[in-house]
């Protein structure tokens, strides 16, 4: 086992971290730690990255969009050259299927995003120039400064802090990026870092254009997003963490763009259920259980009519949930949070229809879980009943008759 700590990417150089704390990713399929050790960067290391990004921001201000377009296009090529390694590594770190999910779906999506951002950088349409002839005022959007990007656990490529959509948009607009990797897939992120360094060198970009740290303490994460040298923050992930970061950024007057959790309420109308109840049950179960329910589009709250129709739909959905093999979850943390949310919903008065237990699938998993509650009980405590259970589960609300 390799016990040496992986380096951080600071100012264009892979440097040995000065961290005293470290972590390892865990293969969720085998439930065994993966070999590489990664640092929890202390503030002094983060501060160095911020300073380098601030210097680059001043250097590149006013550069033509074509410079950034060339970099993004070359970066996409460097990623494609590492496709096989990225697929194997992300599969080991997340348990997500090699094909079609990683190789055929998410990786091409990621490189396409980079190329689309390159096109926007080249034509500079994002600037939205405006000439107010009445007042003779001219305005347009411009670069904002160093952007910190936090990626989530469930998209190791397309939302990765060093490769995803927020990253691509920040670079296209002429901003340096400080990427904060996700601890569920740090080696995947490091490989992206290798590709980004190759693209920076090939295009003659400033070394500090893109920097990478893997993990911080909660306190240093809040300090990072509120630092006066930071221009903006992009965050995708858990609601609780996102709201803490938002509060820190808001207090410092820093724009922060967040995509947080969502329970995605769906209303089942009586006419639709009378017409095609079994088909809707199939579609609901497929959507909810896809990828072990670890998508932000997961239908986590279903409202059905009270009485015979609602009961029939709940029974049909429960049958499908019980029959399907649970998928592998991204991490033990995801499983623990999922079960905690289920228990919270049960304590508030939801009835367990099926599932609700750890295990049942390969590696880190939980049984497919369905709960139900009356609309009257739901409205007595709507805040609790809108708790997200991130995973292969959903809550059915039976509307009052």
TORKOL-4160 file (C-alpha; in steps of 0.2 Angstrom, whole numbers, padded with zeros to 4 digits, m for minus):
401
<pt num="1" X="0000" Y="0000" Z="0000"/>
<pt num="2" X="0006" Y="0017" Z="m0005"/>
<pt num="3" X="0006" Y="0027" Z="0012"/>
<pt num="4" X="0015" Y="0043" Z="0005"/>
<pt num="5" X="0004" Y="0058" Z="0004"/>
<pt num="6" X="m0002" Y="0064" Z="m0013"/>
<pt num="7" X="0004" Y="0082" Z="m0017"/>
<pt num="8" X="m0007" Y="0097" Z="m0019"/>
<pt num="9" X="m0007" Y="0108" Z="m0035"/>
<pt num="10" X="m0001" Y="0126" Z="m0030"/>
<pt num="11" X="0004" Y="0139" Z="m0042"/>
<pt num="12" X="0007" Y="0126" Z="m0056"/>
<pt num="13" X="0018" Y="0115" Z="m0046"/>
<pt num="14" X="0014" Y="0098" Z="m0038"/>
<pt num="15" X="0020" Y="0102" Z="m0020"/>
<pt num="16" X="0021" Y="0091" Z="m0005"/>
<pt num="17" X="0008" Y="0096" Z="0007"/>
<pt num="18" X="0013" Y="0103" Z="0024"/>
<pt num="19" X="m0003" Y="0095" Z="0031"/>
<pt num="20" X="m0003" Y="0085" Z="0047"/>
<pt num="21" X="m0020" Y="0078" Z="0044"/>
<pt num="22" X="m0024" Y="0066" Z="0030"/>
<pt num="23" X="m0038" Y="0055" Z="0023"/>
<pt num="24" X="m0041" Y="0040" Z="0011"/>
<pt num="25" X="m0055" Y="0037" Z="m0001"/>
<pt num="26" X="m0064" Y="0020" Z="0002"/>
<pt num="27" X="m0070" Y="0009" Z="m0012"/>
<pt num="28" X="m0089" Y="0008" Z="m0009"/>
<pt num="29" X="m0090" Y="m0009" Z="m0018"/>
<pt num="30" X="m0077" Y="m0018" Z="m0008"/>
<pt num="31" X="m0078" Y="m0006" Z="0008"/>
<pt num="32" X="m0059" Y="m0006" Z="0008"/>
<pt num="33" X="m0048" Y="0009" Z="0009"/>
<pt num="34" X="m0040" Y="0014" Z="m0007"/>
<pt num="35" X="m0021" Y="0015" Z="m0007"/>
<pt num="36" X="m0018" Y="0034" Z="m0009"/>
<pt num="37" X="m0017" Y="0046" Z="0006"/>
<pt num="38" X="m0022" Y="0064" Z="0003"/>
<pt num="39" X="m0019" Y="0079" Z="0014"/>
<pt num="40" X="m0031" Y="0090" Z="0023"/>
<pt num="41" X="m0024" Y="0107" Z="0019"/>
<pt num="42" X="m0020" Y="0119" Z="0033"/>
<pt num="43" X="m0024" Y="0138" Z="0031"/>
<pt num="44" X="m0006" Y="0142" Z="0027"/>
<pt num="45" X="m0007" Y="0131" Z="0011"/>
<pt num="46" X="m0024" Y="0138" Z="0006"/>
<pt num="47" X="m0018" Y="0156" Z="0009"/>
<pt num="48" X="m0003" Y="0152" Z="m0003"/>
<pt num="49" X="m0016" Y="0146" Z="m0016"/>
<pt num="50" X="m0027" Y="0162" Z="m0014"/>
<pt num="51" X="m0012" Y="0173" Z="m0016"/>
<pt num="52" X="m0006" Y="0164" Z="m0032"/>
<pt num="53" X="m0024" Y="0165" Z="m0039"/>
<pt num="54" X="m0025" Y="0184" Z="m0035"/>
<pt num="55" X="m0008" Y="0187" Z="m0044"/>
<pt num="56" X="m0015" Y="0177" Z="m0059"/>
<pt num="57" X="m0031" Y="0187" Z="m0059"/>
<pt num="58" X="m0022" Y="0203" Z="m0061"/>
<pt num="59" X="m0011" Y="0196" Z="m0075"/>
<pt num="60" X="m0025" Y="0189" Z="m0086"/>
<pt num="61" X="m0037" Y="0203" Z="m0084"/>
<pt num="62" X="m0041" Y="0210" Z="m0101"/>
<pt num="63" X="m0034" Y="0195" Z="m0110"/>
<pt num="64" X="m0044" Y="0190" Z="m0126"/>
<pt num="65" X="m0056" Y="0176" Z="m0124"/>
<pt num="66" X="m0047" Y="0165" Z="m0137"/>
<pt num="67" X="m0033" Y="0162" Z="m0125"/>
<pt num="68" X="m0045" Y="0154" Z="m0113"/>
<pt num="69" X="m0054" Y="0145" Z="m0127"/>
<pt num="70" X="m0038" Y="0137" Z="m0132"/>
<pt num="71" X="m0034" Y="0131" Z="m0115"/>
<pt num="72" X="m0051" Y="0124" Z="m0112"/>
<pt num="73" X="m0050" Y="0114" Z="m0129"/>
<pt num="74" X="m0033" Y="0108" Z="m0125"/>
<pt num="75" X="m0039" Y="0103" Z="m0108"/>
<pt num="76" X="m0053" Y="0092" Z="m0115"/>
<pt num="77" X="m0040" Y="0083" Z="m0126"/>
<pt num="78" X="m0029" Y="0080" Z="m0111"/>
<pt num="79" X="m0044" Y="0072" Z="m0102"/>
<pt num="80" X="m0048" Y="0061" Z="m0117"/>
<pt num="81" X="m0030" Y="0055" Z="m0117"/>
<pt num="82" X="m0033" Y="0049" Z="m0099"/>
<pt num="83" X="m0050" Y="0042" Z="m0102"/>
<pt num="84" X="m0046" Y="0024" Z="m0097"/>
<pt num="85" X="m0037" Y="0029" Z="m0081"/>
<pt num="86" X="m0051" Y="0041" Z="m0076"/>
<pt num="87" X="m0064" Y="0028" Z="m0079"/>
<pt num="88" X="m0055" Y="0014" Z="m0069"/>
<pt num="89" X="m0051" Y="0026" Z="m0055"/>
<pt num="90" X="m0068" Y="0034" Z="m0053"/>
<pt num="91" X="m0076" Y="0017" Z="m0054"/>
<pt num="92" X="m0065" Y="0011" Z="m0039"/>
<pt num="93" X="m0069" Y="0027" Z="m0029"/>
<pt num="94" X="m0087" Y="0029" Z="m0032"/>
<pt num="95" X="m0094" Y="0012" Z="m0037"/>
<pt num="96" X="m0102" Y="0020" Z="m0052"/>
<pt num="97" X="m0103" Y="0008" Z="m0067"/>
<pt num="98" X="m0089" Y="0010" Z="m0080"/>
<pt num="99" X="m0101" Y="0009" Z="m0094"/>
<pt num="100" X="m0112" Y="0017" Z="m0098"/>
<pt num="101" X="m0112" Y="0029" Z="m0084"/>
<pt num="102" X="m0094" Y="0035" Z="m0083"/>
<pt num="103" X="m0086" Y="0031" Z="m0100"/>
<pt num="104" X="m0100" Y="0033" Z="m0112"/>
<pt num="105" X="m0111" Y="0046" Z="m0102"/>
<pt num="106" X="m0102" Y="0058" Z="m0089"/>
<pt num="107" X="m0085" Y="0059" Z="m0097"/>
<pt num="108" X="m0091" Y="0064" Z="m0114"/>
<pt num="109" X="m0103" Y="0076" Z="m0106"/>
<pt num="110" X="m0088" Y="0084" Z="m0096"/>
<pt num="111" X="m0077" Y="0087" Z="m0111"/>
<pt num="112" X="m0092" Y="0093" Z="m0121"/>
<pt num="113" X="m0095" Y="0106" Z="m0107"/>
<pt num="114" X="m0077" Y="0112" Z="m0108"/>
<pt num="115" X="m0078" Y="0114" Z="m0127"/>
<pt num="116" X="m0095" Y="0123" Z="m0126"/>
<pt num="117" X="m0087" Y="0135" Z="m0113"/>
<pt num="118" X="m0072" Y="0137" Z="m0125"/>
<pt num="119" X="m0085" Y="0143" Z="m0139"/>
<pt num="120" X="m0092" Y="0155" Z="m0127"/>
<pt num="121" X="m0075" Y="0162" Z="m0122"/>
<pt num="122" X="m0070" Y="0164" Z="m0140"/>
<pt num="123" X="m0085" Y="0174" Z="m0145"/>
<pt num="124" X="m0087" Y="0182" Z="m0128"/>
<pt num="125" X="m0106" Y="0182" Z="m0130"/>
<pt num="126" X="m0106" Y="0180" Z="m0111"/>
<pt num="127" X="m0101" Y="0198" Z="m0109"/>
<pt num="128" X="m0118" Y="0204" Z="m0114"/>
<pt num="129" X="m0113" Y="0222" Z="m0120"/>
<pt num="130" X="m0126" Y="0235" Z="m0118"/>
<pt num="131" X="m0126" Y="0253" Z="m0125"/>
<pt num="132" X="m0139" Y="0264" Z="m0116"/>
<pt num="133" X="m0141" Y="0278" Z="m0130"/>
<pt num="134" X="m0152" Y="0288" Z="m0119"/>
<pt num="135" X="m0139" Y="0291" Z="m0105"/>
<pt num="136" X="m0124" Y="0287" Z="m0115"/>
<pt num="137" X="m0119" Y="0273" Z="m0103"/>
<pt num="138" X="m0110" Y="0257" Z="m0109"/>
<pt num="139" X="m0109" Y="0241" Z="m0099"/>
<pt num="140" X="m0104" Y="0223" Z="m0100"/>
<pt num="141" X="m0099" Y="0208" Z="m0089"/>
<pt num="142" X="m0081" Y="0205" Z="m0085"/>
<pt num="143" X="m0070" Y="0194" Z="m0075"/>
<pt num="144" X="m0073" Y="0194" Z="m0056"/>
<pt num="145" X="m0057" Y="0187" Z="m0049"/>
<pt num="146" X="m0052" Y="0170" Z="m0042"/>
<pt num="147" X="m0066" Y="0158" Z="m0041"/>
<pt num="148" X="m0067" Y="0144" Z="m0028"/>
<pt num="149" X="m0076" Y="0128" Z="m0035"/>
<pt num="150" X="m0083" Y="0114" Z="m0023"/>
<pt num="151" X="m0088" Y="0098" Z="m0032"/>
<pt num="152" X="m0101" Y="0085" Z="m0026"/>
<pt num="153" X="m0099" Y="0067" Z="m0022"/>
<pt num="154" X="m0111" Y="0060" Z="m0035"/>
<pt num="155" X="m0103" Y="0067" Z="m0051"/>
<pt num="156" X="m0084" Y="0064" Z="m0051"/>
<pt num="157" X="m0082" Y="0072" Z="m0069"/>
<pt num="158" X="m0096" Y="0083" Z="m0074"/>
<pt num="159" X="m0097" Y="0093" Z="m0058"/>
<pt num="160" X="m0079" Y="0091" Z="m0052"/>
<pt num="161" X="m0071" Y="0106" Z="m0045"/>
<pt num="162" X="m0057" Y="0105" Z="m0057"/>
<pt num="163" X="m0067" Y="0100" Z="m0073"/>
<pt num="164" X="m0085" Y="0103" Z="m0071"/>
<pt num="165" X="m0097" Y="0116" Z="m0077"/>
<pt num="166" X="m0093" Y="0129" Z="m0064"/>
<pt num="167" X="m0075" Y="0127" Z="m0067"/>
<pt num="168" X="m0077" Y="0129" Z="m0086"/>
<pt num="169" X="m0088" Y="0144" Z="m0084"/>
<pt num="170" X="m0076" Y="0152" Z="m0073"/>
<pt num="171" X="m0061" Y="0150" Z="m0084"/>
<pt num="172" X="m0071" Y="0155" Z="m0100"/>
<pt num="173" X="m0075" Y="0172" Z="m0091"/>
<pt num="174" X="m0056" Y="0174" Z="m0088"/>
<pt num="175" X="m0055" Y="0169" Z="m0069"/>
<pt num="176" X="m0042" Y="0158" Z="m0061"/>
<pt num="177" X="m0049" Y="0143" Z="m0051"/>
<pt num="178" X="m0045" Y="0136" Z="m0034"/>
<pt num="179" X="m0053" Y="0119" Z="m0035"/>
<pt num="180" X="m0058" Y="0110" Z="m0019"/>
<pt num="181" X="m0059" Y="0091" Z="m0023"/>
<pt num="182" X="m0072" Y="0080" Z="m0015"/>
<pt num="183" X="m0065" Y="0067" Z="m0003"/>
<pt num="184" X="m0075" Y="0053" Z="m0011"/>
<pt num="185" X="m0065" Y="0054" Z="m0027"/>
<pt num="186" X="m0048" Y="0062" Z="m0024"/>
<pt num="187" X="m0038" Y="0052" Z="m0035"/>
<pt num="188" X="m0050" Y="0055" Z="m0050"/>
<pt num="189" X="m0048" Y="0073" Z="m0046"/>
<pt num="190" X="m0029" Y="0072" Z="m0045"/>
<pt num="191" X="m0029" Y="0064" Z="m0063"/>
<pt num="192" X="m0039" Y="0079" Z="m0069"/>
<pt num="193" X="m0025" Y="0090" Z="m0061"/>
<pt num="194" X="m0012" Y="0081" Z="m0071"/>
<pt num="195" X="m0022" Y="0085" Z="m0087"/>
<pt num="196" X="m0025" Y="0103" Z="m0082"/>
<pt num="197" X="m0006" Y="0106" Z="m0079"/>
<pt num="198" X="m0002" Y="0098" Z="m0096"/>
<pt num="199" X="m0015" Y="0110" Z="m0104"/>
<pt num="200" X="m0008" Y="0125" Z="m0095"/>
<pt num="201" X="0010" Y="0121" Z="m0101"/>
<pt num="202" X="0005" Y="0118" Z="m0119"/>
<pt num="203" X="m0005" Y="0134" Z="m0120"/>
<pt num="204" X="0007" Y="0145" Z="m0111"/>
<pt num="205" X="m0005" Y="0150" Z="m0097"/>
<pt num="206" X="0000" Y="0156" Z="m0080"/>
<pt num="207" X="0005" Y="0142" Z="m0069"/>
<pt num="208" X="m0008" Y="0148" Z="m0055"/>
<pt num="209" X="m0023" Y="0148" Z="m0067"/>
<pt num="210" X="m0029" Y="0132" Z="m0059"/>
<pt num="211" X="m0025" Y="0126" Z="m0042"/>
<pt num="212" X="m0031" Y="0110" Z="m0032"/>
<pt num="213" X="m0033" Y="0106" Z="m0014"/>
<pt num="214" X="m0042" Y="0091" Z="m0008"/>
<pt num="215" X="m0050" Y="0094" Z="0009"/>
<pt num="216" X="m0050" Y="0108" Z="0022"/>
<pt num="217" X="m0057" Y="0109" Z="0040"/>
<pt num="218" X="m0074" Y="0117" Z="0041"/>
<pt num="219" X="m0067" Y="0133" Z="0048"/>
<pt num="220" X="m0055" Y="0135" Z="0034"/>
<pt num="221" X="m0068" Y="0131" Z="0021"/>
<pt num="222" X="m0078" Y="0146" Z="0028"/>
<pt num="223" X="m0063" Y="0157" Z="0029"/>
<pt num="224" X="m0059" Y="0152" Z="0011"/>
<pt num="225" X="m0075" Y="0158" Z="0004"/>
<pt num="226" X="m0075" Y="0174" Z="0013"/>
<pt num="227" X="m0057" Y="0179" Z="0010"/>
<pt num="228" X="m0057" Y="0197" Z="0002"/>
<pt num="229" X="m0046" Y="0191" Z="m0012"/>
<pt num="230" X="m0059" Y="0178" Z="m0018"/>
<pt num="231" X="m0071" Y="0184" Z="m0032"/>
<pt num="232" X="m0084" Y="0171" Z="m0031"/>
<pt num="233" X="m0088" Y="0153" Z="m0026"/>
<pt num="234" X="m0097" Y="0139" Z="m0035"/>
<pt num="235" X="m0104" Y="0125" Z="m0024"/>
<pt num="236" X="m0113" Y="0109" Z="m0028"/>
<pt num="237" X="m0117" Y="0097" Z="m0014"/>
<pt num="238" X="m0126" Y="0095" Z="0003"/>
<pt num="239" X="m0139" Y="0108" Z="0009"/>
<pt num="240" X="m0132" Y="0110" Z="0027"/>
<pt num="241" X="m0114" Y="0113" Z="0021"/>
<pt num="242" X="m0119" Y="0124" Z="0007"/>
<pt num="243" X="m0130" Y="0135" Z="0018"/>
<pt num="244" X="m0115" Y="0137" Z="0030"/>
<pt num="245" X="m0104" Y="0142" Z="0016"/>
<pt num="246" X="m0117" Y="0154" Z="0009"/>
<pt num="247" X="m0119" Y="0163" Z="0026"/>
<pt num="248" X="m0100" Y="0165" Z="0027"/>
<pt num="249" X="m0099" Y="0172" Z="0009"/>
<pt num="250" X="m0114" Y="0183" Z="0011"/>
<pt num="251" X="m0107" Y="0191" Z="0027"/>
<pt num="252" X="m0091" Y="0195" Z="0017"/>
<pt num="253" X="m0101" Y="0202" Z="0002"/>
<pt num="254" X="m0095" Y="0188" Z="m0010"/>
<pt num="255" X="m0107" Y="0180" Z="m0023"/>
<pt num="256" X="m0109" Y="0162" Z="m0021"/>
<pt num="257" X="m0118" Y="0151" Z="m0033"/>
<pt num="258" X="m0126" Y="0135" Z="m0026"/>
<pt num="259" X="m0134" Y="0119" Z="m0032"/>
<pt num="260" X="m0141" Y="0111" Z="m0016"/>
<pt num="261" X="m0151" Y="0096" Z="m0012"/>
<pt num="262" X="m0169" Y="0094" Z="m0018"/>
<pt num="263" X="m0183" Y="0083" Z="m0014"/>
<pt num="264" X="m0192" Y="0086" Z="m0031"/>
<pt num="265" X="m0210" Y="0085" Z="m0027"/>
<pt num="266" X="m0221" Y="0076" Z="m0040"/>
<pt num="267" X="m0240" Y="0077" Z="m0040"/>
<pt num="268" X="m0250" Y="0062" Z="m0046"/>
<pt num="269" X="m0266" Y="0067" Z="m0053"/>
<pt num="270" X="m0282" Y="0055" Z="m0052"/>
<pt num="271" X="m0285" Y="0055" Z="m0071"/>
<pt num="272" X="m0267" Y="0050" Z="m0075"/>
<pt num="273" X="m0267" Y="0036" Z="m0061"/>
<pt num="274" X="m0284" Y="0029" Z="m0068"/>
<pt num="275" X="m0277" Y="0029" Z="m0085"/>
<pt num="276" X="m0259" Y="0022" Z="m0083"/>
<pt num="277" X="m0256" Y="0018" Z="m0065"/>
<pt num="278" X="m0244" Y="0003" Z="m0068"/>
<pt num="279" X="m0234" Y="0013" Z="m0081"/>
<pt num="280" X="m0232" Y="0027" Z="m0069"/>
<pt num="281" X="m0227" Y="0016" Z="m0055"/>
<pt num="282" X="m0213" Y="0008" Z="m0067"/>
<pt num="283" X="m0207" Y="0026" Z="m0071"/>
<pt num="284" X="m0207" Y="0032" Z="m0053"/>
<pt num="285" X="m0197" Y="0017" Z="m0047"/>
<pt num="286" X="m0185" Y="0018" Z="m0061"/>
<pt num="287" X="m0182" Y="0036" Z="m0058"/>
<pt num="288" X="m0180" Y="0035" Z="m0039"/>
<pt num="289" X="m0169" Y="0019" Z="m0039"/>
<pt num="290" X="m0158" Y="0024" Z="m0053"/>
<pt num="291" X="m0140" Y="0026" Z="m0047"/>
<pt num="292" X="m0145" Y="0021" Z="m0030"/>
<pt num="293" X="m0156" Y="0037" Z="m0030"/>
<pt num="294" X="m0140" Y="0047" Z="m0029"/>
<pt num="295" X="m0146" Y="0061" Z="m0042"/>
<pt num="296" X="m0152" Y="0078" Z="m0038"/>
<pt num="297" X="m0167" Y="0074" Z="m0049"/>
<pt num="298" X="m0173" Y="0060" Z="m0038"/>
<pt num="299" X="m0192" Y="0061" Z="m0035"/>
<pt num="300" X="m0191" Y="0061" Z="m0016"/>
<pt num="301" X="m0209" Y="0067" Z="m0012"/>
<pt num="302" X="m0224" Y="0060" Z="m0021"/>
<pt num="303" X="m0242" Y="0067" Z="m0018"/>
<pt num="304" X="m0256" Y="0055" Z="m0022"/>
<pt num="305" X="m0275" Y="0056" Z="m0020"/>
<pt num="306" X="m0282" Y="0049" Z="m0004"/>
<pt num="307" X="m0292" Y="0033" Z="m0005"/>
<pt num="308" X="m0291" Y="0018" Z="m0018"/>
<pt num="309" X="m0281" Y="0027" Z="m0031"/>
<pt num="310" X="m0267" Y="0032" Z="m0019"/>
<pt num="311" X="m0267" Y="0016" Z="m0010"/>
<pt num="312" X="m0266" Y="0006" Z="m0027"/>
<pt num="313" X="m0251" Y="0017" Z="m0032"/>
<pt num="314" X="m0242" Y="0015" Z="m0016"/>
<pt num="315" X="m0244" Y="m0004" Z="m0017"/>
<pt num="316" X="m0238" Y="m0004" Z="m0035"/>
<pt num="317" X="m0223" Y="0006" Z="m0031"/>
<pt num="318" X="m0219" Y="m0004" Z="m0015"/>
<pt num="319" X="m0219" Y="m0020" Z="m0025"/>
<pt num="320" X="m0206" Y="m0013" Z="m0037"/>
<pt num="321" X="m0195" Y="m0006" Z="m0024"/>
<pt num="322" X="m0195" Y="m0023" Z="m0015"/>
<pt num="323" X="m0191" Y="m0032" Z="m0030"/>
<pt num="324" X="m0177" Y="m0021" Z="m0037"/>
<pt num="325" X="m0159" Y="m0025" Z="m0031"/>
<pt num="326" X="m0152" Y="m0010" Z="m0021"/>
<pt num="327" X="m0138" Y="m0001" Z="m0029"/>
<pt num="328" X="m0121" Y="0003" Z="m0022"/>
<pt num="329" X="m0120" Y="0020" Z="m0013"/>
<pt num="330" X="m0106" Y="0032" Z="m0015"/>
<pt num="331" X="m0099" Y="0031" Z="0003"/>
<pt num="332" X="m0103" Y="0026" Z="0021"/>
<pt num="333" X="m0107" Y="0044" Z="0024"/>
<pt num="334" X="m0121" Y="0044" Z="0011"/>
<pt num="335" X="m0128" Y="0028" Z="0019"/>
<pt num="336" X="m0127" Y="0035" Z="0036"/>
<pt num="337" X="m0136" Y="0051" Z="0031"/>
<pt num="338" X="m0149" Y="0041" Z="0021"/>
<pt num="339" X="m0154" Y="0030" Z="0036"/>
<pt num="340" X="m0154" Y="0045" Z="0048"/>
<pt num="341" X="m0166" Y="0054" Z="0037"/>
<pt num="342" X="m0177" Y="0039" Z="0036"/>
<pt num="343" X="m0177" Y="0038" Z="0055"/>
<pt num="344" X="m0181" Y="0056" Z="0056"/>
<pt num="345" X="m0196" Y="0054" Z="0045"/>
<pt num="346" X="m0202" Y="0039" Z="0054"/>
<pt num="347" X="m0201" Y="0048" Z="0071"/>
<pt num="348" X="m0211" Y="0062" Z="0064"/>
<pt num="349" X="m0225" Y="0050" Z="0059"/>
<pt num="350" X="m0221" Y="0043" Z="0042"/>
<pt num="351" X="m0225" Y="0024" Z="0040"/>
<pt num="352" X="m0212" Y="0013" Z="0033"/>
<pt num="353" X="m0220" Y="0004" Z="0018"/>
<pt num="354" X="m0204" Y="m0006" Z="0013"/>
<pt num="355" X="m0185" Y="m0006" Z="0016"/>
<pt num="356" X="m0177" Y="0006" Z="0028"/>
<pt num="357" X="m0163" Y="m0006" Z="0032"/>
<pt num="358" X="m0144" Y="m0006" Z="0029"/>
<pt num="359" X="m0138" Y="m0018" Z="0016"/>
<pt num="360" X="m0147" Y="m0028" Z="0003"/>
<pt num="361" X="m0135" Y="m0024" Z="m0012"/>
<pt num="362" X="m0116" Y="m0025" Z="m0016"/>
<pt num="363" X="m0105" Y="m0015" Z="m0004"/>
<pt num="364" X="m0111" Y="0000" Z="0004"/>
<pt num="365" X="m0130" Y="m0001" Z="0002"/>
<pt num="366" X="m0148" Y="0001" Z="0009"/>
<pt num="367" X="m0164" Y="m0008" Z="0005"/>
<pt num="368" X="m0175" Y="0002" Z="m0007"/>
<pt num="369" X="m0186" Y="0012" Z="0005"/>
<pt num="370" X="m0203" Y="0019" Z="0003"/>
<pt num="371" X="m0213" Y="0028" Z="0016"/>
<pt num="372" X="m0230" Y="0036" Z="0017"/>
<pt num="373" X="m0239" Y="0049" Z="0027"/>
<pt num="374" X="m0256" Y="0058" Z="0027"/>
<pt num="375" X="m0257" Y="0075" Z="0021"/>
<pt num="376" X="m0264" Y="0081" Z="0038"/>
<pt num="377" X="m0249" Y="0074" Z="0047"/>
<pt num="378" X="m0237" Y="0081" Z="0034"/>
<pt num="379" X="m0244" Y="0099" Z="0036"/>
<pt num="380" X="m0242" Y="0097" Z="0055"/>
<pt num="381" X="m0223" Y="0097" Z="0052"/>
<pt num="382" X="m0219" Y="0101" Z="0034"/>
<pt num="383" X="m0201" Y="0106" Z="0038"/>
<pt num="384" X="m0197" Y="0089" Z="0044"/>
<pt num="385" X="m0206" Y="0080" Z="0031"/>
<pt num="386" X="m0196" Y="0090" Z="0018"/>
<pt num="387" X="m0180" Y="0082" Z="0024"/>
<pt num="388" X="m0170" Y="0075" Z="0010"/>
<pt num="389" X="m0166" Y="0057" Z="0011"/>
<pt num="390" X="m0152" Y="0056" Z="m0002"/>
<pt num="391" X="m0153" Y="0039" Z="m0009"/>
<pt num="392" X="m0164" Y="0025" Z="m0015"/>
<pt num="393" X="m0180" Y="0031" Z="m0006"/>
<pt num="394" X="m0195" Y="0042" Z="m0007"/>
<pt num="395" X="m0210" Y="0048" Z="0004"/>
<pt num="396" X="m0228" Y="0047" Z="m0003"/>
<pt num="397" X="m0240" Y="0059" Z="0004"/>
<pt num="398" X="m0258" Y="0054" Z="0003"/>
<pt num="399" X="m0269" Y="0069" Z="0000"/>
<pt num="400" X="m0284" Y="0072" Z="0011"/>
<pt num="401" X="m0301" Y="0066" Z="0003"/>
